[in-house]
Amino acid sequence: MTSLKPAALGAIAAALLVVGLGLGWTLNGWRLASKVAACERDHAQEVARVTAENAQRMLLAAENLAAAAAEAQKRSEDAARVLRDHAAALRKAALARPLPDDCKRDSGRASSLQQGFQAAREAVQ
């Protein structure tokens, strides 16, 4: 066998070093890329889990709100029915006992009362 010259040995060593560094660099890149992919996957799964939990909470809150709205509507209807019943009873009582003949209206108070009724009607509209 012939002996290789030191320059050739140096060139071969440098080439092997470059190939080794390149290979190491590539393998390390692949390893880190898989770590990044695993982190991204874990993060995506956590985001999906949290999003699903928030959706469940929002659905429950919407159901509770709908139930509260239905209860408020029922109470409002009950209160309106009670007020109608009371108004009918008051009308019936007023018609059953009319004012005496000698009772006269005070025009100032009647006018103030009419203005109050008018203001209430305008506020409701």
Legacy VTK file of the C-alpha trace (Angstrom):
# vtk DataFile Version 3.0
C-alpha trace
ASCII
DATASET POLYDATA
POINTS 125 float
0.000 0.000 0.000
1.146 3.409 -0.724
1.228 5.946 1.985
-0.994 8.939 1.593
0.439 12.359 1.663
-0.327 14.484 4.695
-2.190 17.019 2.553
-4.473 14.310 1.190
-5.058 12.995 4.703
-5.928 16.521 5.842
-8.360 16.944 2.950
-10.036 13.618 3.699
-10.262 14.500 7.393
-11.753 17.895 6.549
-14.248 16.286 4.168
-15.248 13.726 6.810
-15.576 16.514 9.369
-17.825 18.529 7.026
-19.948 15.446 6.257
-20.150 14.597 9.966
-21.124 18.146 10.906
-23.701 18.287 8.124
-25.154 14.952 9.139
-25.237 15.966 12.807
-26.822 19.277 11.914
-29.497 17.519 9.830
-30.250 14.895 12.479
-30.468 17.555 15.208
-32.821 19.558 12.979
-35.045 16.538 12.521
-35.037 15.886 16.285
-35.920 19.505 17.096
-38.540 19.610 14.333
-40.259 16.586 15.875
-40.153 18.303 19.294
-41.704 21.448 17.806
-44.371 19.356 16.059
-45.170 17.594 19.358
-45.430 20.954 21.157
-47.693 22.329 18.425
-49.873 19.208 18.600
-50.136 19.443 22.407
-50.970 23.145 22.184
-53.646 22.519 19.544
-55.186 19.786 21.703
-55.210 22.099 24.747
-56.788 24.908 22.727
-59.453 22.488 21.458
-60.143 21.252 25.001
-60.441 24.782 26.415
-62.626 25.861 23.495
-64.944 22.900 24.059
-65.170 23.687 27.782
-65.952 27.344 27.038
-68.601 26.302 24.524
-70.210 24.068 27.156
-70.175 26.924 29.685
-71.692 29.310 27.167
-74.385 26.778 26.266
-75.235 26.295 29.935
-75.329 30.076 30.464
-77.623 30.472 27.439
-79.942 27.779 28.774
-80.005 29.466 32.194
-80.714 32.824 30.564
-83.547 31.334 28.506
-85.051 29.779 31.640
-84.767 33.084 33.516
-86.383 34.931 30.599
-89.244 32.433 30.516
-89.713 32.821 34.279
-89.686 36.623 33.972
-92.243 36.443 31.143
-94.489 34.203 33.252
-94.245 36.527 36.256
-94.951 39.526 34.044
-98.045 37.848 32.619
-99.191 36.880 36.124
-98.709 40.458 37.370
-100.620 41.839 34.365
-103.473 39.399 35.012
-103.608 40.413 38.701
-103.649 44.105 37.735
-106.445 43.514 35.205
-108.432 41.657 37.864
-107.924 44.482 40.380
-108.862 47.122 37.799
-112.037 45.204 36.943
-112.911 44.883 40.635
-112.350 48.622 41.164
-114.517 49.494 38.143
-117.226 47.188 39.406
-117.053 48.748 42.897
-117.116 52.269 41.448
-120.165 51.489 39.343
-121.906 49.823 42.262
-121.553 52.941 44.462
-121.821 56.128 42.416
-120.955 59.499 43.947
-123.741 61.346 45.757
-125.658 63.985 43.794
-124.341 66.862 45.901
-120.715 65.888 45.198
-119.084 68.321 42.797
-115.774 68.041 41.027
-113.003 70.417 41.887
-111.880 71.577 38.473
-108.261 72.265 39.569
-107.721 68.782 40.939
-109.568 67.156 38.040
-107.409 69.068 35.560
-104.231 68.038 37.402
-105.423 64.432 37.389
-106.112 64.594 33.636
-102.612 65.980 33.037
-101.164 63.092 35.044
-103.119 60.572 32.974
-101.947 62.225 29.770
-98.301 62.163 30.944
-98.613 58.475 31.827
-100.076 57.674 28.392
-97.248 59.539 26.650
-94.637 57.746 28.783
-96.068 54.343 27.862
-96.067 55.111 24.109
LINES 1 126
125 0 1 2 3 4 5 6 7 8 9 10 11 12 13 14 15 16 17 18 19 20 21 22 23 24 25 26 27 28 29 30 31 32 33 34 35 36 37 38 39 40 41 42 43 44 45 46 47 48 49 50 51 52 53 54 55 56 57 58 59 60 61 62 63 64 65 66 67 68 69 70 71 72 73 74 75 76 77 78 79 80 81 82 83 84 85 86 87 88 89 90 91 92 93 94 95 96 97 98 99 100 101 102 103 104 105 106 107 108 109 110 111 112 113 114 115 116 117 118 119 120 121 122 123 124
